């Protein structure tokens, strides 16, 4: 997902604060007076309400001092959820075998004009994402992906539940 210059500036301010708390930014978007930050605990892939509150408490004063946004805005901190956005090559690699929706900036194939794809993630590297659509592998340029997210399926729910149970057992 591509960020605006303002969003890049906010990421540079927010990322160290969030990382110091032991979390990672999944996605940041500023739209309509709302600054939405999706973050996760890398151990669990989620964020609890207490963790959201901790980020908000530490980040709000930093944003107030740095003042990257002119005027009033609302800060929202939340977990990415099960059907999370995919924003980095690591995200696509981590969820190989699961269904995803991918939307491109412009058509991958000018003949078909297709910009939206839904299929099973087959792999990724720093340049391309491989998606199996109707038994055909589509290689989509990472740089041309406008947005991508996992599709909520029974398999994804089962895998997430299993990971949560393993994390709880380990703690």
N, C-alpha and C positions, 0 to 999 in steps of 0.2 A: 504494500500500500504506500502510496506517495503522500508525503506531508508537505504542507505549505511552508514558506520561509518562517512564518510566525510559529507554526507547530514545531519546526526544527529548533528554533530558539528556546521554546518552552521545554522541549525534550532535554536540551543541554542543561537547563536549570533543574529540572525535576529528576533526571536519571540518577545523579549522585546521591540525592536525598533518599530516593526509593531503594537504591542499591545498598546504602548504608544500613537500611532496615532489614536487608536480606531478601529483598524482592526484586522483580524485573518488570519493566514496562512491556506490555504486549502490544498496546496500541494507544495512541493519543490523538484526539481530534478536537478541534475548536470550531463549533458551528452554532449559530443562533444564540450567542451569549452563554453557551455552555462549554466548559472545558471538561471533556470526558477522558479519563485515564483508566484503561484496563490494565491491571497488573496481576502478577501471580507470584506465589511462593514456588520457586523452582523445584522444591521437594514434592509438593502436592499437585502443582498445576492449577491450584485454585487460590482464593483469597477469602478468609473469613471476615465477618463483620468487624471483629476487633482489629484485624489487620488493616482493613479499609480505613477504620477510624484512626489508627496509628499513623498511616500514611498521610491522611488529611491533616492531622494535628501537626506533623512535622513539616509538611510541604506548604501549607497555607501561609505561614509567616515568611517563608523564603520567597514565595511568589509575590507577596505583598511588598517586600523590600526590593526585589528585582523589577517588579512592575512591567512585565512584558506585554500585558494586555491593557489597552487604554479603556477606561470606563468600567462599569460593573459587569460581573460575570458570575456564573455558578460553577463551582468545582465539584465534579462527581468522580468518585473513586469506586471502582467495582471490579469484580472477578470477571474473567473473560467468558465463563460459563462452559458448558459441555460442548456446545456448537460454536466454539471459539473462532475468532478470526485467525488467519494464517498470514503472517507478515514477513517472516524471515525464512531463508532456506532451511534452517534447522527445524522450523515448525513443520514444513512440508515433509522433511525426512522423518521426523518423530511420529508422524501420523500416516506413514505408508500403510496401505491396506484399508484405509478408511475412506468413506465417501466425502467429497468436497465439491463446493460450487466455486467456480472461478470466473471472474469477469475481467475482460481485457479493456485497455484504453481504446484500442482499435482492432478490427478484425484480424485474426491470425491468418486466415485464408481469404484473400480479396474476392475470390470466385464465389465463396459461399456467404461471405459477410458475417460469419459467426463470431460473436464476441463473448457469449456466455457458454460455459461448459459445466457439466455435472458428471462426475465419474469417480473412479477409485484412484487414489494417489498411488503412483507406482515408483516414485523416486524424485530426487531433486539434487541439484548442485548449485553453485553460485550464479549460474546463468539461466538454467531451464528447470521447469517443473514437468514431470511426466504424469499424465492423467489418462487412465484407460476409460474411453467413452465408447459404448457399444462395441466392445471387444477390439477397439482400435486405439493404439497409443497415440496420444496427442502430445507433442512437445511444445510447451508454452514458455515464451521468454519471461523470465522473472521480472525484468525491467518493465514489461508491458502490462503486468497485472495491476488492475485498478483496485480490486478487492477480491479476497478469497476467504472462505470460512468452511469449517466442517459441517456436514449435514448430520442432523440428529437421527441416529439409527439405533436399533437394538444392540448391534455390535459395539457401537461407541459407548452406549450407556453401560453395557456389561464391562467393557475395558476400563472405563472411568471408575466404576464401582469397585472393581478388583484392585485398581491402583490405590484408591482411597483406603480400602481395607488393609492393604499391605503397608501403607504409610502409617496408619493408626497402630498396627501391630508392632512396627519398628520403633514407635515412640513409646 
